[in-house]
Amino acid sequence: MVAIIDYGVGNLFSLNASLKKIGVEVTITNDIEEIAKASHIILPGVGAFKDAAQLLKQHKMDQAIIDNVGKKPILGICLGMQLLFDTSFEHGEHTGLGLIPGEVVSIKDHLINKELKVPHMGWNKLIKTNPSPILKYTTDEDYVYFVHSYYARTPKQYITAVVDYDIEITASVQNGLIFGTQFHPEKSGECGLRILKAFVEC
């Protein structure tokens, strides 16, 4: 069973529907015992880092995630991925879960071509940089869907895929059994379903 953490932020309906489409048993929960019983954990998220981090702590979901590190695969999606890092500089400086080394910074501040639109929104081609089990069913021709204004900067050994948006945007990461995708698998068509399938096979 896959537990989707419900802490008040996230595109839960689409994610739930995508997992059910590939035949996965799913529970949407903020119950620590339910999370402990699950075989896999997904941390979704949309919105601002500070608010999401506060909600995670308020619902004690931060500790629930930390307690399961190394015991089962954990996937952070979009803002959920950003929360896995040490620090975010979105509207101030905020502390993340510290499960992957690195920081979350503004795309706009690092673009060379200042005419490019931010948020970075739409379909981009995945460029794999390191092997990762969740990307085992992807190809060099696969595109995935993004919508975000901040991105993660982390040592290269944790980056499993990037996309080109004037600069290299971190698209997916891994640290042991901890995975993250800046893009939305649940909005990325057949490629996204293949990524979710690979995750639940981990």
Backbone bond lengths (Angstrom), bond angles and torsions (degrees), N, CA, C in turn:
res aa  C-N    CA-C-N  psi(-1)  N-CA   C-N-CA  omega(-1)  CA-C   N-CA-C  phi
1 M - - - 1.457 - - 1.533 110.55 -
2 V 1.318 116.30 136.03 1.458 122.19 177.70 1.523 108.96 -98.95
3 A 1.317 116.97 127.95 1.464 121.58 176.07 1.520 109.57 -98.27
4 I 1.325 116.37 120.35 1.462 122.07 171.39 1.518 106.77 -94.35
5 I 1.315 116.50 119.10 1.461 120.11 -176.27 1.531 110.12 -75.02
6 D 1.320 114.84 124.17 1.470 122.18 178.74 1.523 108.38 -105.77
7 Y 1.330 115.71 101.94 1.467 119.89 177.88 1.530 110.76 -119.92
8 G 1.336 114.61 20.93 1.463 120.00 175.49 1.507 114.37 95.10
9 V 1.331 118.00 1.64 1.463 121.82 -179.47 1.519 108.16 -137.54
10 G 1.336 117.98 126.24 1.465 118.03 174.75 1.514 113.58 144.13
11 N 1.315 114.60 157.80 1.454 122.81 179.63 1.529 107.98 -91.48
12 L 1.323 115.90 72.19 1.456 120.58 -169.25 1.522 112.93 -72.21
13 F 1.329 117.54 -37.31 1.463 120.73 -175.76 1.525 111.05 -62.42
14 S 1.338 117.10 -50.10 1.469 121.10 -178.32 1.519 111.56 -63.63
15 L 1.319 116.01 -41.41 1.465 120.29 -179.61 1.526 110.79 -65.78
16 N 1.309 116.59 -44.63 1.460 121.88 177.55 1.531 110.37 -59.70
17 A 1.335 116.30 -44.42 1.462 120.87 -179.23 1.527 111.41 -64.45
18 S 1.331 116.87 -40.39 1.465 120.71 -179.79 1.527 111.55 -64.35
19 L 1.327 116.15 -43.19 1.466 119.93 -179.99 1.527 111.19 -66.60
20 K 1.322 116.35 -39.06 1.469 119.31 177.84 1.522 110.73 -66.57
21 K 1.323 116.60 -32.57 1.466 120.80 179.69 1.526 111.42 -63.05
22 I 1.327 116.76 -30.80 1.472 119.34 178.97 1.536 111.53 -96.70
23 G 1.334 115.61 13.28 1.457 120.56 172.09 1.508 115.88 81.33
24 V 1.335 116.81 26.73 1.464 120.92 -177.38 1.532 110.29 -99.56
25 E 1.319 115.49 136.70 1.466 120.52 174.18 1.528 108.25 -76.71
26 V 1.338 116.15 130.36 1.468 121.49 -172.01 1.520 110.21 -130.32
27 T 1.335 115.17 143.60 1.456 120.53 167.30 1.521 108.27 -129.92
28 I 1.323 116.70 136.18 1.466 122.80 174.37 1.514 106.49 -101.52
29 T 1.319 117.87 118.21 1.458 119.21 -167.24 1.522 113.42 -153.66
30 N 1.326 115.54 155.59 1.463 121.54 165.10 1.525 109.70 -124.78
31 D 1.328 114.60 24.27 1.455 122.18 178.69 1.528 109.04 -92.34
32 I 1.315 115.73 119.52 1.464 121.14 -176.19 1.526 112.16 -59.80
33 E 1.330 117.35 -37.35 1.462 121.08 179.63 1.526 111.35 -67.64
34 E 1.334 117.01 -39.13 1.465 120.69 177.59 1.530 110.64 -64.58
35 I 1.319 115.79 -39.74 1.464 120.57 179.34 1.532 110.02 -65.02
36 A 1.324 115.97 -39.82 1.468 120.67 179.59 1.529 111.83 -64.70
37 K 1.340 116.99 -30.99 1.466 121.50 -179.54 1.530 112.22 -78.31
38 A 1.324 117.19 -23.46 1.467 121.41 -173.46 1.523 111.49 -67.29
39 S 1.329 115.55 153.03 1.466 120.33 175.95 1.521 111.19 -83.47
40 H 1.342 116.93 -28.59 1.462 123.99 -178.02 1.529 109.18 -140.18
41 I 1.328 115.50 151.41 1.469 121.12 179.03 1.522 109.06 -124.33
42 I 1.336 116.03 135.28 1.465 120.52 173.43 1.524 108.78 -120.74
43 L 1.325 115.37 130.08 1.460 122.79 177.11 1.529 107.89 -109.18
44 P 1.339 118.01 101.05 1.466 119.95 178.18 1.523 110.28 -85.43
45 G 1.315 116.69 -175.92 1.458 118.75 175.81 1.510 113.31 167.36
46 V 1.317 115.15 137.10 1.460 122.62 169.01 1.524 106.93 -137.55
47 G 1.344 116.02 152.89 1.459 119.33 178.72 1.511 112.78 108.47
48 A 1.326 116.19 -151.33 1.462 122.73 -172.62 1.530 111.41 -94.01
49 F 1.325 115.59 141.01 1.461 122.56 -177.45 1.530 111.27 -58.87
50 K 1.319 117.62 -49.00 1.466 121.62 -175.69 1.521 111.23 -57.41
51 D 1.339 116.62 -48.44 1.465 120.95 -178.66 1.527 110.66 -62.97
52 A 1.344 116.31 -43.71 1.465 120.33 -178.80 1.526 111.24 -64.05
53 A 1.333 116.38 -42.87 1.472 120.36 179.91 1.530 110.78 -62.56
54 Q 1.334 116.11 -39.22 1.462 119.97 178.55 1.516 111.80 -66.68
55 L 1.350 116.28 -40.90 1.465 120.35 178.74 1.524 111.68 -65.73
56 L 1.336 116.21 -40.28 1.465 119.88 176.71 1.526 110.68 -57.43
57 K 1.324 115.42 -46.51 1.465 120.34 -179.06 1.529 111.05 -66.98
58 Q 1.327 115.62 -42.37 1.459 121.21 -178.96 1.529 111.40 -59.53
59 H 1.326 116.50 -39.63 1.472 121.34 -179.99 1.535 112.56 -88.76
60 K 1.348 116.23 2.79 1.479 123.03 -179.42 1.521 112.17 62.36
61 M 1.331 115.17 23.72 1.454 119.96 179.07 1.522 111.61 -79.13
62 D 1.332 117.08 -23.31 1.469 119.70 176.88 1.516 110.22 -60.92
63 Q 1.323 116.88 -46.59 1.457 120.49 -179.73 1.521 111.38 -70.50
64 A 1.335 116.63 -34.26 1.466 120.50 178.15 1.521 110.42 -61.24
65 I 1.332 116.72 -38.84 1.467 120.80 177.74 1.526 110.10 -68.96
66 I 1.320 116.47 -49.44 1.467 121.18 -178.28 1.535 111.01 -58.74
67 D 1.329 117.01 -38.61 1.468 121.40 -179.16 1.527 112.34 -64.12
68 N 1.343 116.61 -22.19 1.469 120.64 -177.21 1.526 113.79 -102.87
69 V 1.333 116.86 2.99 1.464 120.44 178.68 1.529 109.57 -64.06
70 G 1.339 115.34 129.66 1.459 120.83 -179.72 1.514 113.87 85.51
71 K 1.336 117.00 -12.00 1.467 121.15 -179.21 1.515 111.93 -96.08
72 K 1.344 116.40 -30.57 1.464 121.13 -177.35 1.521 109.19 -155.35
73 P 1.326 117.88 157.39 1.467 120.20 178.66 1.526 111.67 -65.82
74 I 1.324 115.31 138.46 1.470 123.06 179.08 1.524 107.61 -126.23
75 L 1.328 116.84 131.39 1.462 122.05 179.74 1.520 110.12 -123.28
76 G 1.331 116.08 122.16 1.462 121.37 172.05 1.519 109.82 -99.60
77 I 1.333 117.05 134.47 1.464 122.03 -177.77 1.523 109.89 -117.75
78 C 1.327 116.46 127.56 1.477 124.75 177.87 1.539 109.62 56.56
79 L 1.309 118.70 -115.30 1.463 120.05 177.53 1.531 110.29 -60.24
80 G 1.325 116.25 -32.46 1.471 120.14 176.15 1.514 111.89 -59.86
81 M 1.334 117.43 -36.93 1.462 120.95 175.03 1.526 110.10 -66.66
82 Q 1.322 117.12 -45.13 1.467 120.19 -178.32 1.523 111.89 -60.46
83 L 1.324 116.66 -33.95 1.463 120.86 179.22 1.530 112.89 -65.82
84 L 1.332 117.23 -18.07 1.465 120.61 179.01 1.526 112.70 -71.67
85 F 1.327 117.37 -18.16 1.464 121.57 -173.72 1.537 112.25 -86.32
86 D 1.333 114.59 174.57 1.468 120.61 -176.55 1.523 112.63 -68.20
87 T 1.350 114.82 -47.57 1.462 120.28 -168.27 1.523 110.97 -145.07
88 S 1.328 115.97 146.22 1.460 121.19 169.96 1.524 109.14 -122.70
89 F 1.353 115.02 141.66 1.462 121.09 176.84 1.525 110.71 -108.69
90 E 1.320 115.85 32.85 1.460 121.13 176.53 1.534 108.59 -84.21
91 H 1.338 115.42 107.98 1.479 121.14 -179.83 1.528 111.49 55.04
92 G 1.326 115.04 55.62 1.459 120.83 -178.30 1.521 109.79 115.07
93 E 1.306 116.33 -166.37 1.468 121.54 178.20 1.517 108.72 -119.29
94 H 1.345 115.59 125.14 1.462 120.71 -173.85 1.521 110.37 -134.30
95 T 1.321 116.05 146.84 1.457 121.98 -176.44 1.524 111.13 -89.64
96 G 1.346 115.52 132.68 1.454 121.16 176.12 1.514 111.16 -98.15
97 L 1.332 115.67 -162.02 1.462 121.01 -176.72 1.527 113.18 -77.87
98 G 1.327 117.81 -18.81 1.456 121.50 177.14 1.518 114.04 69.95
99 L 1.328 117.72 29.58 1.466 121.11 -178.83 1.520 112.75 -92.63
100 I 1.323 116.66 -17.89 1.463 122.48 173.02 1.530 106.73 -133.30
101 P 1.333 118.56 130.63 1.468 119.65 -179.71 1.532 111.02 -64.92
102 G 1.323 116.03 138.34 1.457 118.79 175.44 1.513 112.53 142.49
103 E 1.328 114.07 -178.14 1.459 120.78 -176.32 1.522 110.27 -137.59
104 V 1.321 114.97 156.53 1.461 122.36 -179.82 1.526 107.67 -108.52
105 V 1.348 115.79 122.49 1.462 121.23 -172.27 1.532 110.67 -129.07
106 S 1.322 115.38 167.27 1.460 122.20 -178.02 1.527 111.58 -72.45
107 I 1.331 116.83 132.11 1.464 120.86 173.24 1.527 109.42 -64.05
108 K 1.319 116.16 -46.12 1.466 121.87 -175.45 1.521 112.14 -56.29
109 D 1.315 117.18 -39.23 1.465 121.54 -177.66 1.527 112.70 -68.09
110 H 1.334 117.48 -19.79 1.460 120.40 -173.99 1.524 114.34 -111.49
111 L 1.333 117.36 -4.76 1.456 119.98 178.04 1.520 111.45 -67.30
112 I 1.315 116.07 140.24 1.466 120.99 172.17 1.521 109.14 -82.48
113 N 1.334 116.00 -45.06 1.466 122.35 176.43 1.525 108.72 -87.06
114 K 1.321 116.28 99.27 1.462 121.23 -174.34 1.529 112.89 -72.96
115 E 1.339 116.86 -5.58 1.458 120.03 179.07 1.530 112.27 -84.65
116 L 1.326 117.14 -13.11 1.458 119.73 177.51 1.525 110.56 -66.28
117 K 1.324 115.69 143.69 1.460 120.64 -175.38 1.526 111.55 -78.67
118 V 1.313 114.54 140.33 1.459 122.98 170.71 1.527 106.20 -129.17
119 P 1.345 119.87 127.87 1.456 127.68 12.77 1.529 114.48 -64.23
120 H 1.323 114.34 149.53 1.465 122.23 169.03 1.530 105.67 -74.11
121 M 1.332 115.44 111.52 1.458 119.86 -172.12 1.521 110.44 -134.96
122 G 1.327 116.25 133.29 1.454 120.55 175.71 1.517 112.80 123.51
123 W 1.328 114.88 -163.65 1.462 122.44 -173.78 1.517 111.47 -93.19
124 N 1.334 116.30 133.65 1.459 122.02 175.95 1.517 110.59 -135.18
125 K 1.329 114.56 151.05 1.454 120.98 -178.71 1.531 110.38 -80.71
126 L 1.324 115.35 128.37 1.465 121.10 178.54 1.525 110.88 -72.14
127 I 1.324 115.90 134.21 1.465 121.95 174.07 1.531 106.67 -118.85
128 K 1.324 116.59 106.66 1.464 119.82 -177.23 1.531 110.78 -74.82
129 T 1.330 115.95 136.27 1.464 121.33 -176.41 1.528 112.80 -117.19
130 N 1.315 117.27 -27.24 1.464 122.81 176.85 1.524 108.47 -143.75
131 P 1.333 118.05 149.33 1.465 119.43 178.20 1.525 111.26 -62.57
132 S 1.329 115.50 142.76 1.461 120.91 175.73 1.517 108.62 -151.08
133 P 1.327 117.82 135.12 1.467 119.19 -178.81 1.519 113.83 -60.61
134 I 1.338 118.46 -29.03 1.474 118.32 -178.39 1.531 111.93 -75.67
135 L 1.328 116.76 -11.06 1.469 120.52 178.35 1.525 111.95 -105.15
136 K 1.328 117.24 11.54 1.464 119.67 -172.99 1.525 113.19 -66.48
137 Y 1.330 117.42 -22.30 1.466 119.62 179.13 1.529 112.74 -100.91
138 T 1.318 118.67 7.69 1.462 121.23 179.64 1.530 110.06 -92.07
139 T 1.339 115.17 159.80 1.467 121.38 178.91 1.524 109.30 -125.37
140 D 1.319 115.32 173.36 1.463 120.66 179.29 1.527 112.42 -69.98
141 E 1.316 117.45 -7.27 1.462 121.52 -178.73 1.531 112.56 -104.36
142 D 1.320 117.29 6.30 1.459 120.11 -174.96 1.529 112.65 -83.43
143 Y 1.330 114.67 139.03 1.461 122.63 175.52 1.524 108.79 -115.85
144 V 1.332 115.54 146.01 1.460 121.09 179.35 1.533 109.38 -131.89
145 Y 1.335 115.79 162.83 1.465 121.24 -170.30 1.532 111.93 -103.57
146 F 1.335 114.86 128.98 1.468 122.52 -179.65 1.524 111.11 -118.13
147 V 1.326 115.10 150.94 1.466 122.02 162.90 1.529 107.15 -155.46
148 H 1.358 115.12 103.20 1.474 119.56 -176.54 1.528 109.94 -165.76
149 S 1.332 115.01 157.91 1.466 122.03 178.77 1.525 112.98 -115.47
150 Y 1.328 116.18 -9.38 1.471 122.30 -179.73 1.529 108.54 -126.94
151 Y 1.322 115.98 153.62 1.457 119.73 -179.57 1.522 110.21 -141.99
152 A 1.315 115.35 161.46 1.470 121.22 -175.63 1.520 111.13 -90.77
153 R 1.330 115.54 135.50 1.469 122.10 170.34 1.526 107.13 -113.02
154 T 1.328 115.10 122.86 1.457 121.09 -173.34 1.522 108.29 -150.16
155 P 1.333 118.95 156.72 1.474 119.98 176.19 1.526 111.88 -53.78
156 K 1.329 115.51 146.93 1.469 121.60 -172.14 1.525 113.48 -58.96
157 Q 1.318 117.13 -27.39 1.466 117.68 -176.94 1.525 112.86 -66.80
158 Y 1.339 116.63 -17.77 1.466 119.89 179.22 1.529 112.40 -93.84
159 I 1.317 117.98 -11.81 1.464 121.75 -176.56 1.522 109.84 -89.52
160 T 1.326 116.85 124.97 1.465 121.12 -179.16 1.529 112.22 -105.99
161 A 1.334 117.78 -18.38 1.464 121.20 175.19 1.522 109.30 -159.67
162 V 1.326 114.81 151.07 1.458 122.03 175.74 1.527 108.31 -131.88
163 V 1.341 115.59 168.50 1.457 121.19 166.85 1.526 107.96 -130.03
164 D 1.313 115.29 156.96 1.459 121.47 -178.78 1.525 109.70 -96.32
165 Y 1.328 115.92 114.46 1.465 121.17 174.71 1.531 107.11 -135.83
166 D 1.323 114.64 63.78 1.465 122.98 -172.72 1.525 110.56 74.03
167 I 1.307 115.89 -44.22 1.460 123.05 170.99 1.527 107.81 -117.71
168 E 1.318 116.36 166.04 1.466 119.48 174.95 1.522 108.75 -78.03
169 I 1.317 115.43 118.25 1.455 121.68 176.57 1.525 108.23 -97.80
170 T 1.319 116.30 128.06 1.460 120.60 176.71 1.520 108.94 -65.17
171 A 1.334 115.86 120.14 1.466 120.74 -176.74 1.523 112.32 -100.18
172 S 1.341 116.45 -37.30 1.461 119.17 178.24 1.525 109.74 -149.81
173 V 1.328 114.57 152.39 1.466 120.98 -175.55 1.524 109.83 -139.68
174 Q 1.332 114.44 164.15 1.458 120.30 176.02 1.520 109.76 -154.31
175 N 1.330 115.27 139.96 1.463 122.55 170.40 1.525 106.43 -140.86
176 G 1.328 116.10 95.18 1.460 119.59 -175.16 1.522 110.79 66.26
177 L 1.329 116.28 -122.55 1.463 121.30 179.22 1.529 112.70 -90.66
178 I 1.313 116.00 9.22 1.469 120.58 177.99 1.525 108.89 -100.35
179 F 1.327 115.98 124.01 1.455 122.37 -177.93 1.527 109.18 -123.17
180 G 1.319 115.53 155.36 1.459 119.83 174.85 1.512 111.18 -148.16
181 T 1.326 116.65 143.82 1.463 121.92 171.84 1.523 108.26 -128.03
182 Q 1.334 116.26 125.99 1.449 119.57 175.41 1.529 110.08 -71.76
183 F 1.316 116.62 -31.39 1.458 121.48 176.73 1.530 109.97 -79.38
184 H 1.329 115.19 170.18 1.463 121.81 179.60 1.528 109.80 -101.20
185 P 1.342 118.94 103.45 1.467 119.18 176.28 1.527 112.19 -58.12
186 E 1.334 116.23 -35.93 1.466 120.41 -176.82 1.525 112.69 -70.21
187 K 1.335 116.92 -10.25 1.465 121.27 177.14 1.528 111.31 -115.62
188 S 1.337 116.44 10.47 1.468 120.89 -172.91 1.530 113.52 -108.54
189 G 1.331 116.03 28.60 1.451 120.53 173.30 1.516 113.43 60.57
190 E 1.347 115.48 -146.17 1.460 121.19 -176.59 1.530 111.90 -63.47
191 C 1.327 117.07 -35.60 1.463 119.97 177.88 1.526 110.48 -61.29
192 G 1.315 116.53 -44.10 1.457 121.02 178.93 1.515 112.54 -61.66
193 L 1.329 116.48 -39.77 1.464 120.54 178.06 1.525 110.69 -64.43
194 R 1.330 116.17 -37.70 1.466 119.94 178.53 1.531 110.93 -65.98
195 I 1.328 116.20 -36.92 1.470 120.23 178.24 1.531 110.66 -67.09
196 L 1.321 116.88 -43.29 1.460 120.34 177.31 1.531 110.85 -63.95
197 K 1.323 117.06 -40.32 1.463 121.65 177.21 1.525 110.44 -59.89
198 A 1.337 115.99 -44.97 1.464 120.09 179.49 1.524 111.07 -64.02
199 F 1.330 116.67 -37.54 1.474 119.68 179.21 1.534 111.08 -62.76
200 V 1.335 116.76 -46.22 1.465 118.06 -177.49 1.527 112.23 -71.36
201 E 1.327 116.24 -12.25 1.472 120.03 174.80 1.536 112.00 -87.08
202 C 1.314 117.49 -8.89 1.474 120.95 -178.86 1.545 110.62 -67.87
